[in-house]
Amino acid sequence: MQTLKLTQIGNSVGVVLPREMLARMKLEKGQTVFVTETPDGYALTPYDPAIEKEVRMGIEFMREYRDTFHALAK
């Protein structure tokens, strides 16, 4: 666990993420992060939750029609 302080950034308030955290999240200056509310608070992620949901749905679809995809691949 890491504690971060809120800081004044122009007319806004923000959090400065440590370099190590950015590296682990594979983020660079100018990239977008997504904040989602969870039962435990908020989660910060570089992945768009909407796309993640679509990918999960695609995987389920492919699993359901696995035999059909195998037949088409022949």
N, CA, C, O and CB atoms as a CASP TS submission, in Angstrom:
PFRMAT TS
TARGET T0000
AUTHOR 0000-0000-0000
METHOD Language model
MODEL 1
PARENT N/A
ATOM      1  N   MET     1       0.844  -1.180   0.000  1.00  0.00           N
ATOM      2  CA  MET     1       0.000   0.000   0.000  1.00  0.00           C
ATOM      3  C   MET     1       0.885   1.237   0.000  1.00  0.00           C
ATOM      4  O   MET     1       1.936   1.281   0.639  1.00  0.00           O
ATOM      5  CB  MET     1      -0.958   0.001   1.217  1.00  0.00           C
ATOM      6  N   GLN     2       0.429   2.226  -0.730  1.00  0.00           N
ATOM      7  CA  GLN     2       1.199   3.456  -0.825  1.00  0.00           C
ATOM      8  C   GLN     2       0.273   4.630  -0.552  1.00  0.00           C
ATOM      9  O   GLN     2      -0.871   4.641  -1.007  1.00  0.00           O
ATOM     10  CB  GLN     2       1.876   3.592  -2.218  1.00  0.00           C
ATOM     11  N   THR     3       0.755   5.604   0.177  1.00  0.00           N
ATOM     12  CA  THR     3      -0.023   6.801   0.486  1.00  0.00           C
ATOM     13  C   THR     3       0.417   7.931  -0.426  1.00  0.00           C
ATOM     14  O   THR     3       1.611   8.207  -0.549  1.00  0.00           O
ATOM     15  CB  THR     3       0.137   7.203   1.973  1.00  0.00           C
ATOM     16  N   LEU     4      -0.546   8.585  -1.066  1.00  0.00           N
ATOM     17  CA  LEU     4      -0.261   9.710  -1.943  1.00  0.00           C
ATOM     18  C   LEU     4      -1.003  10.930  -1.423  1.00  0.00           C
ATOM     19  O   LEU     4      -2.099  10.808  -0.877  1.00  0.00           O
ATOM     20  CB  LEU     4      -0.662   9.396  -3.412  1.00  0.00           C
ATOM     21  N   LYS     5      -0.415  12.098  -1.590  1.00  0.00           N
ATOM     22  CA  LYS     5      -1.034  13.339  -1.139  1.00  0.00           C
ATOM     23  C   LYS     5      -1.678  14.074  -2.302  1.00  0.00           C
ATOM     24  O   LYS     5      -1.184  14.041  -3.429  1.00  0.00           O
ATOM     25  CB  LYS     5      -0.004  14.234  -0.455  1.00  0.00           C
ATOM     26  N   LEU     6      -2.782  14.734  -2.010  1.00  0.00           N
ATOM     27  CA  LEU     6      -3.416  15.610  -2.997  1.00  0.00           C
ATOM     28  C   LEU     6      -2.608  16.889  -3.078  1.00  0.00           C
ATOM     29  O   LEU     6      -2.109  17.383  -2.067  1.00  0.00           O
ATOM     30  CB  LEU     6      -4.907  15.910  -2.628  1.00  0.00           C
ATOM     31  N   THR     7      -2.479  17.421  -4.276  1.00  0.00           N
ATOM     32  CA  THR     7      -1.691  18.622  -4.473  1.00  0.00           C
ATOM     33  C   THR     7      -2.410  19.578  -5.423  1.00  0.00           C
ATOM     34  O   THR     7      -3.187  19.150  -6.276  1.00  0.00           O
ATOM     35  CB  THR     7      -0.300  18.268  -5.012  1.00  0.00           C
ATOM     36  N   GLN     8      -2.148  20.854  -5.270  1.00  0.00           N
ATOM     37  CA  GLN     8      -2.741  21.865  -6.142  1.00  0.00           C
ATOM     38  C   GLN     8      -2.043  21.826  -7.498  1.00  0.00           C
ATOM     39  O   GLN     8      -0.818  21.918  -7.577  1.00  0.00           O
ATOM     40  CB  GLN     8      -2.639  23.283  -5.508  1.00  0.00           C
ATOM     41  N   ILE     9      -2.831  21.688  -8.563  1.00  0.00           N
ATOM     42  CA  ILE     9      -2.293  21.701  -9.924  1.00  0.00           C
ATOM     43  C   ILE     9      -3.115  22.722 -10.691  1.00  0.00           C
ATOM     44  O   ILE     9      -4.209  22.417 -11.166  1.00  0.00           O
ATOM     45  CB  ILE     9      -2.347  20.264 -10.610  1.00  0.00           C
ATOM     46  N   GLY    10      -2.592  23.928 -10.810  1.00  0.00           N
ATOM     47  CA  GLY    10      -3.349  25.024 -11.423  1.00  0.00           C
ATOM     48  C   GLY    10      -4.575  25.318 -10.593  1.00  0.00           C
ATOM     49  O   GLY    10      -4.461  25.542  -9.388  1.00  0.00           O
ATOM     50  N   ASN    11      -5.751  25.323 -11.206  1.00  0.00           N
ATOM     51  CA  ASN    11      -6.997  25.550 -10.480  1.00  0.00           C
ATOM     52  C   ASN    11      -7.642  24.250 -10.008  1.00  0.00           C
ATOM     53  O   ASN    11      -8.755  24.260  -9.483  1.00  0.00           O
ATOM     54  CB  ASN    11      -7.969  26.312 -11.352  1.00  0.00           C
ATOM     55  N   SER    12      -6.948  23.142 -10.193  1.00  0.00           N
ATOM     56  CA  SER    12      -7.485  21.829  -9.828  1.00  0.00           C
ATOM     57  C   SER    12      -6.676  21.216  -8.705  1.00  0.00           C
ATOM     58  O   SER    12      -5.651  21.753  -8.286  1.00  0.00           O
ATOM     59  CB  SER    12      -7.499  20.892 -11.039  1.00  0.00           C
ATOM     60  N   VAL    13      -7.155  20.086  -8.228  1.00  0.00           N
ATOM     61  CA  VAL    13      -6.431  19.299  -7.238  1.00  0.00           C
ATOM     62  C   VAL    13      -6.161  17.952  -7.871  1.00  0.00           C
ATOM     63  O   VAL    13      -7.049  17.376  -8.500  1.00  0.00           O
ATOM     64  CB  VAL    13      -7.233  19.158  -5.889  1.00  0.00           C
ATOM     65  N   GLY    14      -4.954  17.437  -7.716  1.00  0.00           N
ATOM     66  CA  GLY    14      -4.607  16.167  -8.338  1.00  0.00           C
ATOM     67  C   GLY    14      -3.679  15.348  -7.479  1.00  0.00           C
ATOM     68  O   GLY    14      -3.279  15.760  -6.390  1.00  0.00           O
ATOM     69  N   VAL    15      -3.349  14.193  -7.981  1.00  0.00           N
ATOM     70  CA  VAL    15      -2.419  13.280  -7.330  1.00  0.00           C
ATOM     71  C   VAL    15      -1.267  13.046  -8.290  1.00  0.00           C
ATOM     72  O   VAL    15      -1.485  12.796  -9.476  1.00  0.00           O
ATOM     73  CB  VAL    15      -3.113  11.930  -6.928  1.00  0.00           C
ATOM     74  N   VAL    16      -0.073  13.123  -7.798  1.00  0.00           N
ATOM     75  CA  VAL    16       1.111  12.831  -8.607  1.00  0.00           C
ATOM     76  C   VAL    16       1.469  11.374  -8.363  1.00  0.00           C
ATOM     77  O   VAL    16       1.712  10.960  -7.229  1.00  0.00           O
ATOM     78  CB  VAL    16       2.319  13.791  -8.254  1.00  0.00           C
ATOM     79  N   LEU    17       1.497  10.597  -9.453  1.00  0.00           N
ATOM     80  CA  LEU    17       1.815   9.185  -9.329  1.00  0.00           C
ATOM     81  C   LEU    17       3.323   8.983  -9.404  1.00  0.00           C
ATOM     82  O   LEU    17       3.978   9.530 -10.292  1.00  0.00           O
ATOM     83  CB  LEU    17       1.104   8.369 -10.421  1.00  0.00           C
ATOM     84  N   PRO    18       3.873   8.209  -8.488  1.00  0.00           N
ATOM     85  CA  PRO    18       5.315   7.957  -8.503  1.00  0.00           C
ATOM     86  C   PRO    18       5.744   7.233  -9.785  1.00  0.00           C
ATOM     87  O   PRO    18       4.964   6.493 -10.382  1.00  0.00           O
ATOM     88  CB  PRO    18       5.719   7.131  -7.273  1.00  0.00           C
ATOM     89  N   ARG    19       6.960   7.452 -10.184  1.00  0.00           N
ATOM     90  CA  ARG    19       7.520   6.868 -11.398  1.00  0.00           C
ATOM     91  C   ARG    19       7.399   5.348 -11.401  1.00  0.00           C
ATOM     92  O   ARG    19       7.092   4.756 -12.436  1.00  0.00           O
ATOM     93  CB  ARG    19       8.978   7.272 -11.548  1.00  0.00           C
ATOM     94  N   GLU    20       7.638   4.706 -10.251  1.00  0.00           N
ATOM     95  CA  GLU    20       7.563   3.252 -10.167  1.00  0.00           C
ATOM     96  C   GLU    20       6.146   2.758 -10.448  1.00  0.00           C
ATOM     97  O   GLU    20       5.964   1.731 -11.102  1.00  0.00           O
ATOM     98  CB  GLU    20       8.024   2.775  -8.788  1.00  0.00           C
ATOM     99  N   MET    21       5.146   3.485  -9.955  1.00  0.00           N
ATOM    100  CA  MET    21       3.750   3.111 -10.170  1.00  0.00           C
ATOM    101  C   MET    21       3.394   3.246 -11.651  1.00  0.00           C
ATOM    102  O   MET    21       2.723   2.380 -12.211  1.00  0.00           O
ATOM    103  CB  MET    21       2.810   3.986  -9.305  1.00  0.00           C
ATOM    104  N   LEU    22       3.839   4.318 -12.276  1.00  0.00           N
ATOM    105  CA  LEU    22       3.591   4.512 -13.697  1.00  0.00           C
ATOM    106  C   LEU    22       4.235   3.397 -14.518  1.00  0.00           C
ATOM    107  O   LEU    22       3.639   2.901 -15.474  1.00  0.00           O
ATOM    108  CB  LEU    22       4.120   5.877 -14.147  1.00  0.00           C
ATOM    109  N   ALA    23       5.435   3.012 -14.147  1.00  0.00           N
ATOM    110  CA  ALA    23       6.137   1.948 -14.866  1.00  0.00           C
ATOM    111  C   ALA    23       5.392   0.623 -14.738  1.00  0.00           C
ATOM    112  O   ALA    23       5.245  -0.101 -15.723  1.00  0.00           O
ATOM    113  CB  ALA    23       7.573   1.801 -14.339  1.00  0.00           C
ATOM    114  N   ARG    24       4.924   0.301 -13.543  1.00  0.00           N
ATOM    115  CA  ARG    24       4.203  -0.964 -13.337  1.00  0.00           C
ATOM    116  C   ARG    24       2.884  -0.989 -14.087  1.00  0.00           C
ATOM    117  O   ARG    24       2.432  -2.048 -14.525  1.00  0.00           O
ATOM    118  CB  ARG    24       3.950  -1.195 -11.853  1.00  0.00           C
ATOM    119  N   MET    25       2.262   0.183 -14.237  1.00  0.00           N
ATOM    120  CA  MET    25       0.996   0.274 -14.964  1.00  0.00           C
ATOM    121  C   MET    25       1.226   0.493 -16.462  1.00  0.00           C
ATOM    122  O   MET    25       0.275   0.569 -17.240  1.00  0.00           O
ATOM    123  CB  MET    25       0.140   1.408 -14.393  1.00  0.00           C
ATOM    124  N   LYS    26       2.501   0.595 -16.852  1.00  0.00           N
ATOM    125  CA  LYS    26       2.892   0.841 -18.248  1.00  0.00           C
ATOM    126  C   LYS    26       2.231   2.105 -18.790  1.00  0.00           C
ATOM    127  O   LYS    26       1.665   2.116 -19.884  1.00  0.00           O
ATOM    128  CB  LYS    26       2.520  -0.364 -19.131  1.00  0.00           C
ATOM    129  N   LEU    27       2.318   3.163 -17.997  1.00  0.00           N
ATOM    130  CA  LEU    27       1.740   4.457 -18.366  1.00  0.00           C
ATOM    131  C   LEU    27       2.831   5.479 -18.589  1.00  0.00           C
ATOM    132  O   LEU    27       3.903   5.424 -17.987  1.00  0.00           O
ATOM    133  CB  LEU    27       0.771   4.949 -17.288  1.00  0.00           C
ATOM    134  N   GLU    28       2.527   6.417 -19.476  1.00  0.00           N
ATOM    135  CA  GLU    28       3.435   7.533 -19.724  1.00  0.00           C
ATOM    136  C   GLU    28       2.626   8.819 -19.698  1.00  0.00           C
ATOM    137  O   GLU    28       1.399   8.800 -19.790  1.00  0.00           O
ATOM    138  CB  GLU    28       4.185   7.367 -21.085  1.00  0.00           C
ATOM    139  N   LYS    29       3.315   9.913 -19.575  1.00  0.00           N
ATOM    140  CA  LYS    29       2.690  11.225 -19.567  1.00  0.00           C
ATOM    141  C   LYS    29       1.788  11.387 -20.792  1.00  0.00           C
ATOM    142  O   LYS    29       2.186  11.070 -21.913  1.00  0.00           O
ATOM    143  CB  LYS    29       3.761  12.333 -19.531  1.00  0.00           C
ATOM    144  N   GLY    30       0.574  11.881 -20.566  1.00  0.00           N
ATOM    145  CA  GLY    30      -0.357  12.138 -21.648  1.00  0.00           C
ATOM    146  C   GLY    30      -1.343  11.010 -21.912  1.00  0.00           C
ATOM    147  O   GLY    30      -2.327  11.204 -22.626  1.00  0.00           O
ATOM    148  N   GLN    31      -1.092   9.826 -21.340  1.00  0.00           N
ATOM    149  CA  GLN    31      -2.012   8.712 -21.544  1.00  0.00           C
ATOM    150  C   GLN    31      -3.237   8.866 -20.651  1.00  0.00           C
ATOM    151  O   GLN    31      -3.231   9.641 -19.694  1.00  0.00           O
ATOM    152  CB  GLN    31      -1.310   7.372 -21.265  1.00  0.00           C
ATOM    153  N   THR    32      -4.280   8.121 -20.974  1.00  0.00           N
ATOM    154  CA  THR    32      -5.530   8.175 -20.234  1.00  0.00           C
ATOM    155  C   THR    32      -5.589   7.044 -19.215  1.00  0.00           C
ATOM    156  O   THR    32      -5.160   5.925 -19.496  1.00  0.00           O
ATOM    157  CB  THR    32      -6.728   8.100 -21.189  1.00  0.00           C
ATOM    158  N   VAL    33      -6.119   7.338 -18.037  1.00  0.00           N
ATOM    159  CA  VAL    33      -6.404   6.317 -17.037  1.00  0.00           C
ATOM    160  C   VAL    33      -7.899   6.340 -16.751  1.00  0.00           C
ATOM    161  O   VAL    33      -8.562   7.355 -16.962  1.00  0.00           O
ATOM    162  CB  VAL    33      -5.575   6.547 -15.730  1.00  0.00           C
ATOM    163  N   PHE    34      -8.421   5.233 -16.276  1.00  0.00           N
ATOM    164  CA  PHE    34      -9.838   5.100 -15.998  1.00  0.00           C
ATOM    165  C   PHE    34     -10.029   4.832 -14.517  1.00  0.00           C
ATOM    166  O   PHE    34      -9.280   4.064 -13.913  1.00  0.00           O
ATOM    167  CB  PHE    34     -10.469   3.977 -16.848  1.00  0.00           C
ATOM    168  N   VAL    35     -11.031   5.466 -13.940  1.00  0.00           N
ATOM    169  CA  VAL    35     -11.349   5.285 -12.536  1.00  0.00           C
ATOM    170  C   VAL    35     -12.714   4.618 -12.455  1.00  0.00           C
ATOM    171  O   VAL    35     -13.693   5.106 -13.020  1.00  0.00           O
ATOM    172  CB  VAL    35     -11.329   6.644 -11.761  1.00  0.00           C
ATOM    173  N   THR    36     -12.767   3.498 -11.747  1.00  0.00           N
ATOM    174  CA  THR    36     -14.036   2.809 -11.558  1.00  0.00           C
ATOM    175  C   THR    36     -14.300   2.656 -10.071  1.00  0.00           C
ATOM    176  O   THR    36     -13.383   2.461  -9.273  1.00  0.00           O
ATOM    177  CB  THR    36     -14.034   1.430 -12.262  1.00  0.00           C
ATOM    178  N   GLU    37     -15.573   2.750  -9.721  1.00  0.00           N
ATOM    179  CA  GLU    37     -15.963   2.577  -8.327  1.00  0.00           C
ATOM    180  C   GLU    37     -16.119   1.091  -8.050  1.00  0.00           C
ATOM    181  O   GLU    37     -16.767   0.374  -8.812  1.00  0.00           O
ATOM    182  CB  GLU    37     -17.278   3.346  -8.008  1.00  0.00           C
ATOM    183  N   THR    38     -15.529   0.635  -6.966  1.00  0.00           N
ATOM    184  CA  THR    38     -15.614  -0.761  -6.550  1.00  0.00           C
ATOM    185  C   THR    38     -16.210  -0.818  -5.148  1.00  0.00           C
ATOM    186  O   THR    38     -16.335   0.219  -4.495  1.00  0.00           O
ATOM    187  CB  THR    38     -14.212  -1.448  -6.589  1.00  0.00           C
ATOM    188  N   PRO    39     -16.575  -1.988  -4.676  1.00  0.00           N
ATOM    189  CA  PRO    39     -17.086  -2.088  -3.307  1.00  0.00           C
ATOM    190  C   PRO    39     -16.069  -1.628  -2.262  1.00  0.00           C
ATOM    191  O   PRO    39     -16.443  -1.216  -1.164  1.00  0.00           O
ATOM    192  CB  PRO    39     -17.499  -3.516  -3.017  1.00  0.00           C
ATOM    193  N   ASP    40     -14.776  -1.700  -2.611  1.00  0.00           N
ATOM    194  CA  ASP    40     -13.723  -1.309  -1.673  1.00  0.00           C
ATOM    195  C   ASP    40     -13.254   0.128  -1.838  1.00  0.00           C
ATOM    196  O   ASP    40     -12.365   0.567  -1.109  1.00  0.00           O
ATOM    197  CB  ASP    40     -12.556  -2.221  -1.825  1.00  0.00           C
ATOM    198  N   GLY    41     -13.827   0.868  -2.776  1.00  0.00           N
ATOM    199  CA  GLY    41     -13.390   2.244  -3.026  1.00  0.00           C
ATOM    200  C   GLY    41     -13.312   2.493  -4.517  1.00  0.00           C
ATOM    201  O   GLY    41     -14.249   2.187  -5.255  1.00  0.00           O
ATOM    202  N   TYR    42     -12.192   3.049  -4.963  1.00  0.00           N
ATOM    203  CA  TYR    42     -12.004   3.345  -6.381  1.00  0.00           C
ATOM    204  C   TYR    42     -10.771   2.621  -6.902  1.00  0.00           C
ATOM    205  O   TYR    42      -9.794   2.430  -6.178  1.00  0.00           O
ATOM    206  CB  TYR    42     -11.875   4.866  -6.613  1.00  0.00           C
ATOM    207  N   ALA    43     -10.832   2.223  -8.166  1.00  0.00           N
ATOM    208  CA  ALA    43      -9.699   1.554  -8.807  1.00  0.00           C
ATOM    209  C   ALA    43      -9.243   2.398  -9.988  1.00  0.00           C
ATOM    210  O   ALA    43     -10.058   2.875 -10.778  1.00  0.00           O
ATOM    211  CB  ALA    43     -10.077   0.108  -9.267  1.00  0.00           C
ATOM    212  N   LEU    44      -7.949   2.572 -10.097  1.00  0.00           N
ATOM    213  CA  LEU    44      -7.324   3.328 -11.185  1.00  0.00           C
ATOM    214  C   LEU    44      -6.670   2.316 -12.117  1.00  0.00           C
ATOM    215  O   LEU    44      -5.871   1.493 -11.671  1.00  0.00           O
ATOM    216  CB  LEU    44      -6.270   4.380 -10.642  1.00  0.00           C
ATOM    217  N   THR    45      -6.999   2.368 -13.409  1.00  0.00           N
ATOM    218  CA  THR    45      -6.474   1.385 -14.347  1.00  0.00           C
ATOM    219  C   THR    45      -6.215   2.027 -15.710  1.00  0.00           C
ATOM    220  O   THR    45      -6.896   2.981 -16.085  1.00  0.00           O
ATOM    221  CB  THR    45      -7.448   0.205 -14.487  1.00  0.00           C
ATOM    222  N   PRO    46      -5.229   1.505 -16.455  1.00  0.00           N
ATOM    223  CA  PRO    46      -4.989   2.012 -17.800  1.00  0.00           C
ATOM    224  C   PRO    46      -5.931   1.394 -18.827  1.00  0.00           C
ATOM    225  O   PRO    46      -5.916   1.786 -19.994  1.00  0.00           O
ATOM    226  CB  PRO    46      -3.556   1.752 -18.200  1.00  0.00           C
ATOM    227  N   TYR    47      -6.753   0.429 -18.404  1.00  0.00           N
ATOM    228  CA  TYR    47      -7.627  -0.292 -19.326  1.00  0.00           C
ATOM    229  C   TYR    47      -9.055   0.228 -19.254  1.00  0.00           C
ATOM    230  O   TYR    47      -9.599   0.427 -18.168  1.00  0.00           O
ATOM    231  CB  TYR    47      -7.601  -1.787 -19.025  1.00  0.00           C
ATOM    232  N   ASP    48      -9.650   0.443 -20.407  1.00  0.00           N
ATOM    233  CA  ASP    48     -11.028   0.921 -20.497  1.00  0.00           C
ATOM    234  C   ASP    48     -11.966  -0.201 -20.068  1.00  0.00           C
ATOM    235  O   ASP    48     -12.009  -1.241 -20.725  1.00  0.00           O
ATOM    236  CB  ASP    48     -11.364   1.405 -21.943  1.00  0.00           C
ATOM    237  N   PRO    49     -12.718  -0.019 -18.985  1.00  0.00           N
ATOM    238  CA  PRO    49     -13.609  -1.070 -18.496  1.00  0.00           C
ATOM    239  C   PRO    49     -14.652  -1.489 -19.534  1.00  0.00           C
ATOM    240  O   PRO    49     -15.047  -2.655 -19.556  1.00  0.00           O
ATOM    241  CB  PRO    49     -14.307  -0.603 -17.236  1.00  0.00           C
ATOM    242  N   ALA    50     -15.102  -0.587 -20.382  1.00  0.00           N
ATOM    243  CA  ALA    50     -16.090  -0.927 -21.409  1.00  0.00           C
ATOM    244  C   ALA    50     -15.492  -1.915 -22.414  1.00  0.00           C
ATOM    245  O   ALA    50     -16.161  -2.865 -22.823  1.00  0.00           O
ATOM    246  CB  ALA    50     -16.581   0.350 -22.137  1.00  0.00           C
ATOM    247  N   ILE    51     -14.257  -1.697 -22.804  1.00  0.00           N
ATOM    248  CA  ILE    51     -13.597  -2.606 -23.748  1.00  0.00           C
ATOM    249  C   ILE    51     -13.339  -3.950 -23.080  1.00  0.00           C
ATOM    250  O   ILE    51     -13.480  -4.997 -23.711  1.00  0.00           O
ATOM    251  CB  ILE    51     -12.268  -1.997 -24.266  1.00  0.00           C
ATOM    252  N   GLU    52     -12.964  -3.924 -21.811  1.00  0.00           N
ATOM    253  CA  GLU    52     -12.731  -5.170 -21.078  1.00  0.00           C
ATOM    254  C   GLU    52     -14.000  -6.020 -21.063  1.00  0.00           C
ATOM    255  O   GLU    52     -13.938  -7.238 -21.233  1.00  0.00           O
ATOM    256  CB  GLU    52     -12.264  -4.873 -19.633  1.00  0.00           C
ATOM    257  N   LYS    53     -15.149  -5.378 -20.861  1.00  0.00           N
ATOM    258  CA  LYS    53     -16.422  -6.087 -20.855  1.00  0.00           C
ATOM    259  C   LYS    53     -16.697  -6.695 -22.235  1.00  0.00           C
ATOM    260  O   LYS    53     -17.142  -7.838 -22.331  1.00  0.00           O
ATOM    261  CB  LYS    53     -17.569  -5.137 -20.442  1.00  0.00           C
ATOM    262  N   GLU    54     -16.434  -5.939 -23.290  1.00  0.00           N
ATOM    263  CA  GLU    54     -16.645  -6.438 -24.650  1.00  0.00           C
ATOM    264  C   GLU    54     -15.730  -7.626 -24.954  1.00  0.00           C
ATOM    265  O   GLU    54     -16.152  -8.586 -25.600  1.00  0.00           O
ATOM    266  CB  GLU    54     -16.408  -5.318 -25.670  1.00  0.00           C
ATOM    267  N   VAL    55     -14.495  -7.565 -24.496  1.00  0.00           N
ATOM    268  CA  VAL    55     -13.562  -8.668 -24.719  1.00  0.00           C
ATOM    269  C   VAL    55     -14.053  -9.919 -23.992  1.00  0.00           C
ATOM    270  O   VAL    55     -14.025 -11.015 -24.552  1.00  0.00           O
ATOM    271  CB  VAL    55     -12.135  -8.287 -24.243  1.00  0.00           C
ATOM    272  N   ARG    56     -14.505  -9.758 -22.740  1.00  0.00           N
ATOM    273  CA  ARG    56     -15.040 -10.899 -21.992  1.00  0.00           C
ATOM    274  C   ARG    56     -16.231 -11.515 -22.720  1.00  0.00           C
ATOM    275  O   ARG    56     -16.348 -12.738 -22.805  1.00  0.00           O
ATOM    276  CB  ARG    56     -15.452 -10.468 -20.573  1.00  0.00           C
ATOM    277  N   MET    57     -17.118 -10.664 -23.247  1.00  0.00           N
ATOM    278  CA  MET    57     -18.282 -11.159 -23.979  1.00  0.00           C
ATOM    279  C   MET    57     -17.841 -11.910 -25.242  1.00  0.00           C
ATOM    280  O   MET    57     -18.427 -12.936 -25.588  1.00  0.00           O
ATOM    281  CB  MET    57     -19.226  -9.989 -24.350  1.00  0.00           C
ATOM    282  N   GLY    58     -16.820 -11.407 -25.922  1.00  0.00           N
ATOM    283  CA  GLY    58     -16.291 -12.070 -27.117  1.00  0.00           C
ATOM    284  C   GLY    58     -15.702 -13.432 -26.789  1.00  0.00           C
ATOM    285  O   GLY    58     -15.896 -14.392 -27.534  1.00  0.00           O
ATOM    286  N   ILE    59     -14.993 -13.518 -25.691  1.00  0.00           N
ATOM    287  CA  ILE    59     -14.404 -14.792 -25.266  1.00  0.00           C
ATOM    288  C   ILE    59     -15.508 -15.794 -24.951  1.00  0.00           C
ATOM    289  O   ILE    59     -15.422 -16.957 -25.343  1.00  0.00           O
ATOM    290  CB  ILE    59     -13.487 -14.593 -24.030  1.00  0.00           C
ATOM    291  N   GLU    60     -16.541 -15.351 -24.248  1.00  0.00           N
ATOM    292  CA  GLU    60     -17.669 -16.233 -23.942  1.00  0.00           C
ATOM    293  C   GLU    60     -18.342 -16.701 -25.232  1.00  0.00           C
ATOM    294  O   GLU    60     -18.709 -17.871 -25.344  1.00  0.00           O
ATOM    295  CB  GLU    60     -18.694 -15.513 -23.034  1.00  0.00           C
ATOM    296  N   PHE    61     -18.506 -15.810 -26.200  1.00  0.00           N
ATOM    297  CA  PHE    61     -19.113 -16.149 -27.485  1.00  0.00           C
ATOM    298  C   PHE    61     -18.275 -17.208 -28.196  1.00  0.00           C
ATOM    299  O   PHE    61     -18.812 -18.186 -28.717  1.00  0.00           O
ATOM    300  CB  PHE    61     -19.259 -14.890 -28.369  1.00  0.00           C
ATOM    301  N   MET    62     -16.960 -17.010 -28.216  1.00  0.00           N
ATOM    302  CA  MET    62     -16.075 -17.960 -28.885  1.00  0.00           C
ATOM    303  C   MET    62     -16.104 -19.323 -28.192  1.00  0.00           C
ATOM    304  O   MET    62     -16.040 -20.359 -28.854  1.00  0.00           O
ATOM    305  CB  MET    62     -14.642 -17.417 -28.921  1.00  0.00           C
ATOM    306  N   ARG    63     -16.200 -19.323 -26.866  1.00  0.00           N
ATOM    307  CA  ARG    63     -16.295 -20.582 -26.133  1.00  0.00           C
ATOM    308  C   ARG    63     -17.588 -21.317 -26.489  1.00  0.00           C
ATOM    309  O   ARG    63     -17.592 -22.528 -26.708  1.00  0.00           O
ATOM    310  CB  ARG    63     -16.225 -20.329 -24.617  1.00  0.00           C
ATOM    311  N   GLU    64     -18.678 -20.560 -26.540  1.00  0.00           N
ATOM    312  CA  GLU    64     -19.981 -21.144 -26.817  1.00  0.00           C
ATOM    313  C   GLU    64     -20.029 -21.773 -28.216  1.00  0.00           C
ATOM    314  O   GLU    64     -20.635 -22.827 -28.408  1.00  0.00           O
ATOM    315  CB  GLU    64     -21.070 -20.081 -26.681  1.00  0.00           C
ATOM    316  N   TYR    65     -19.390 -21.125 -29.179  1.00  0.00           N
ATOM    317  CA  TYR    65     -19.421 -21.604 -30.565  1.00  0.00           C
ATOM    318  C   TYR    65     -18.077 -22.175 -30.999  1.00  0.00           C
ATOM    319  O   TYR    65     -17.689 -22.065 -32.163  1.00  0.00           O
ATOM    320  CB  TYR    65     -19.825 -20.474 -31.502  1.00  0.00           C
ATOM    321  N   ARG    66     -17.378 -22.780 -30.056  1.00  0.00           N
ATOM    322  CA  ARG    66     -16.043 -23.316 -30.316  1.00  0.00           C
ATOM    323  C   ARG    66     -16.049 -24.321 -31.455  1.00  0.00           C
ATOM    324  O   ARG    66     -15.201 -24.253 -32.345  1.00  0.00           O
ATOM    325  CB  ARG    66     -15.486 -23.963 -29.065  1.00  0.00           C
ATOM    326  N   ASP    67     -16.997 -25.255 -31.438  1.00  0.00           N
ATOM    327  CA  ASP    67     -17.056 -26.276 -32.491  1.00  0.00           C
ATOM    328  C   ASP    67     -17.274 -25.644 -33.860  1.00  0.00           C
ATOM    329  O   ASP    67     -16.682 -26.076 -34.850  1.00  0.00           O
ATOM    330  CB  ASP    67     -18.174 -27.285 -32.197  1.00  0.00           C
ATOM    331  N   THR    68     -18.103 -24.646 -33.916  1.00  0.00           N
ATOM    332  CA  THR    68     -18.372 -23.949 -35.188  1.00  0.00           C
ATOM    333  C   THR    68     -17.099 -23.288 -35.707  1.00  0.00           C
ATOM    334  O   THR    68     -16.795 -23.373 -36.896  1.00  0.00           O
ATOM    335  CB  THR    68     -19.494 -22.886 -35.011  1.00  0.00           C
ATOM    336  N   PHE    69     -16.359 -22.634 -34.827  1.00  0.00           N
ATOM    337  CA  PHE    69     -15.105 -21.986 -35.245  1.00  0.00           C
ATOM    338  C   PHE    69     -14.082 -23.020 -35.719  1.00  0.00           C
ATOM    339  O   PHE    69     -13.345 -22.769 -36.672  1.00  0.00           O
ATOM    340  CB  PHE    69     -14.515 -21.154 -34.084  1.00  0.00           C
ATOM    341  N   HIS    70     -14.032 -24.182 -35.057  1.00  0.00           N
ATOM    342  CA  HIS    70     -13.113 -25.238 -35.489  1.00  0.00           C
ATOM    343  C   HIS    70     -13.493 -25.732 -36.891  1.00  0.00           C
ATOM    344  O   HIS    70     -12.625 -25.955 -37.735  1.00  0.00           O
ATOM    345  CB  HIS    70     -13.123 -26.417 -34.478  1.00  0.00           C
ATOM    346  N   ALA    71     -14.794 -25.898 -37.127  1.00  0.00           N
ATOM    347  CA  ALA    71     -15.259 -26.365 -38.450  1.00  0.00           C
ATOM    348  C   ALA    71     -14.938 -25.332 -39.528  1.00  0.00           C
ATOM    349  O   ALA    71     -14.539 -25.695 -40.635  1.00  0.00           O
ATOM    350  CB  ALA    71     -16.787 -26.648 -38.427  1.00  0.00           C
ATOM    351  N   LEU    72     -15.109 -24.042 -39.210  1.00  0.00           N
ATOM    352  CA  LEU    72     -14.823 -22.981 -40.177  1.00  0.00           C
ATOM    353  C   LEU    72     -13.325 -22.870 -40.475  1.00  0.00           C
ATOM    354  O   LEU    72     -12.933 -22.450 -41.563  1.00  0.00           O
ATOM    355  CB  LEU    72     -15.348 -21.644 -39.656  1.00  0.00           C
ATOM    356  N   ALA    73     -12.508 -23.242 -39.517  1.00  0.00           N
ATOM    357  CA  ALA    73     -11.053 -23.104 -39.686  1.00  0.00           C
ATOM    358  C   ALA    73     -10.483 -24.172 -40.619  1.00  0.00           C
ATOM    359  O   ALA    73      -9.351 -24.046 -41.085  1.00  0.00           O
ATOM    360  CB  ALA    73     -10.354 -23.183 -38.327  1.00  0.00           C
ATOM    361  N   LYS    74     -11.257 -25.218 -40.894  1.00  0.00           N
ATOM    362  CA  LYS    74     -10.753 -26.316 -41.748  1.00  0.00           C
ATOM    363  C   LYS    74     -10.700 -25.920 -43.197  1.00  0.00           C
ATOM    364  O   LYS    74     -10.303 -26.722 -44.042  1.00  0.00           O
ATOM    365  CB  LYS    74     -11.620 -27.553 -41.600  1.00  0.00           C
TER
END
